[in-house]
Amino acid sequence: MGRLLPEAFLAKMKRMLGDDYPAFYASYDDPRWYGLRVNTLKCSNSEFLDLTDFRLEPIPWARTGYYYREEDRPGKHPHYHAGLYYIQEPSAMAPVELLDVRPGERVLDLCAAPGGKTTQIAAKLAGQGLLVMNDIHPDRVKALVKNIELCGVRNAVVLNEQPDKLQRPFGAFFDKILIDAPCSGEGMFRKEEDMAKAWQPDWVTKYAAMQRELLRQAAVMLRPGGRMVYSTCTFSPEENEAMIAEFIEAHPQFSVRQIEAVNGLSSGRSEWVDLAADLAANEAAERVRSGNDEREREHRLEGSRLRRPGNGRAGMPASGMEKASAAIKAQAIVPPPSESGSVEISDGAKRAVEGTARLWPHLLRGEGHFVAVLEHAATPANDESGDAGKHSELRSETGQAKTEVIQTGQETRRQRGSETALRPSVKQRSQPAVDMQPLYRFMEELAPTVQVGRLVLYGEHAYAAPDGLPDLHGIRVIRPGWYLGSIRKQRFEPSQALAMGLHADDAVRTVRLAARDDDALRYLKGETLDMAGERVVRSDESVPAKGYCLVCVDGYPVGWGKWLDGMLKNEYPAGWRWI
Ligand SMILES: C[S@@+](CC[C@H](N)C(=O)[O-])C[C@H]1O[C@@H](n2cnc3c(N)ncnc32)[C@H](O)[C@@H]1O
């Protein structure tokens, strides 16, 4: 595969790695490593190991991570549909391990989609505390929502917002923040050959500009004493060591916490900060040179077009206008030189990056990652946030179970369909317009021990909002909490997310299927099942067999069914089915 890699990339890696380069290059001919992470919101490591037939080996840097063999195909297994694990590239599991999330904390995942690391954070929170997930890309947010539902995450809010807009509600709010930054993706080349083909040397500069902004924006939202992890899946020092050195230089209230170089992890290298400056300068010179060439080429092209009669508007040919506008757009994300790489970096900041970590594909069994752990000083020294501490009292703002209902006004046009945007524009804490009784009745009858806490209604959709959330007025909220279902015409329809957030023992009426039985597969394919009433498991005899049942595979919920007269009607959503 090495020969498919861009030459400019290889030349850069050679300069960076020196004697290590041959081993790095040779790693492209090694097989890929496949990983899954046990979802401890559903089951413990040992419960999963007892249940599964996959041949697994522990991933040394991730407590719940395992290598699997490609032929075991865990993406095609009923246990995947039960959310018992998440398929995740092994080195991508390191950043969240280093974020050191504890149950009860407030955590922000700023670039969360499609959800690998965020579901790992959710598992570490163990259902306690608050997880705010954000991503700027609307389509990727849809995948994120599906993944958190599959994993049974209950205490998360999903946003689709520009990070700088989050600073108003969330100034100095979070205990932990993850910035799994968009990057030039050089660590993905072995996994996705198309990435290697598409890669351009100037991606590094463009992504570095975004990363610089994301770090700056995130820093404002971390509480004094909090911890932030910055990670990428790329190798370029401009996006890694140099980015962190520059951040530390500009934010004296932060320090780099040393990551131990164990389990195959290597330390970041201070000399790569200077190398990055050199590479950035070369890249900028190259850009100017190719820009000049391009302008000259266009100039000649336009000249020849303009000489032809009837071509172009107002003397400018259409293609020239399009190219000009594309060039302007491209420039918009390249920062001016004073903001990129030309900041004077002190020796102290350079030395600090030796505390960061590299996961190299030639030194461990993973595709590659960079991780930096950044800690905010415990006192708000040199604090940038005008809102520091403003929301700390919100931690205890808890509504009584099933009593405090926040309704927002009418459903917006964009809201229809489960993954579309919700705008919390109007809030009323009095007299809900939608009668909540059908929801209360359903929960009391089917899952009487489950406390859903503070309810939020968007139109007819009901959510259980996590505690401690500040006012999100003006923020694009995709999910204000655990989606419970909808109330239409005095009837409650439970959501798939509700089923996935429950445990089998929560429900008084269940149908228990085994992964190896045909019925499990038929259910996951959306088929109606013939089923004698005795197969409906009821918590006691007073519970009728008729009605909604929580369908479980090997004891773990996969969705809803409705039992009536010897049949289990399938309520498994079309978009989730086994194909
Ligand atoms: C490396 S991916 C994140 C992967 C994710 N953490 C996971 O583990 O599944 C980077 C993400 O950043 C998002 N992104 C890019 N620019 C952003 C911005 N300015 N603010 C928030 N998210 C952004 C992209 O849409 C992309 O989903």
The ligand as a Tripos MOL2 file, in Angstrom:
@<TRIPOS>MOLECULE
LIG
   27    29     1     0     0
SMALL
NO_CHARGES

@<TRIPOS>ATOM
      1 C1        -12.4040   13.4180   14.1030 C.3       1 LIG1
      2 S1        -14.0710   13.7210   13.8590 S.3       1 LIG1
      3 C2        -14.7620   13.3180   15.4230 C.3       1 LIG1
      4 C3        -14.9030   11.8590   15.6530 C.3       1 LIG1
      5 C4        -15.6570   11.5480   16.9410 C.3       1 LIG1
      6 N1        -15.0510   12.1860   18.0760 N.3       1 LIG1
      7 C5        -15.7470   10.0640   17.2000 C.2       1 LIG1
      8 O1        -14.9870    9.5410   18.0030 O.co2     1 LIG1
      9 O2        -16.6080    9.4050   16.5920 O.co2     1 LIG1
     10 C6        -14.1660   15.4420   13.8680 C.3       1 LIG1
     11 C7        -15.5720   15.9920   13.8750 C.3       1 LIG1
     12 O3        -15.4710   17.4080   14.0190 O.3       1 LIG1
     13 C8        -16.5790   17.9830   13.3890 C.3       1 LIG1
     14 N2        -16.2600   19.4210   13.2150 N.ar      1 LIG1
     15 C9        -15.5420   20.0210   12.2490 C.ar      1 LIG1
     16 N3        -15.4430   21.3400   12.4900 N.ar      1 LIG1
     17 C10       -16.1160   21.5760   13.6390 C.ar      1 LIG1
     18 C11       -16.3980   22.7350   14.4130 C.ar      1 LIG1
     19 N4        -15.9390   23.9260   14.0610 N.pl3     1 LIG1
     20 N5        -17.1220   22.6020   15.5160 N.ar      1 LIG1
     21 C12       -17.6060   21.3930   15.9060 C.ar      1 LIG1
     22 N6        -17.3810   20.2630   15.2080 N.ar      1 LIG1
     23 C13       -16.6420   20.3490   14.0990 C.ar      1 LIG1
     24 C14       -16.7390   17.1750   12.1220 C.3       1 LIG1
     25 O4        -18.0600   17.2560   11.6230 O.3       1 LIG1
     26 C15       -16.3780   15.7730   12.6060 C.3       1 LIG1
     27 O5        -17.5420   15.0440   12.9150 O.3       1 LIG1
@<TRIPOS>BOND
     1     1     2 1
     2     2     3 1
     3     2    10 1
     4     3     4 1
     5     4     5 1
     6     5     6 1
     7     5     7 1
     8     7     8 2
     9     7     9 1
    10    10    11 1
    11    11    12 1
    12    11    26 1
    13    12    13 1
    14    13    14 1
    15    13    24 1
    16    14    15 ar
    17    14    23 ar
    18    15    16 ar
    19    16    17 ar
    20    17    18 ar
    21    17    23 ar
    22    18    19 1
    23    18    20 ar
    24    20    21 ar
    25    21    22 ar
    26    22    23 ar
    27    24    25 1
    28    24    26 1
    29    26    27 1
@<TRIPOS>SUBSTRUCTURE
     1 LIG1         1 GROUP 0 **** ****
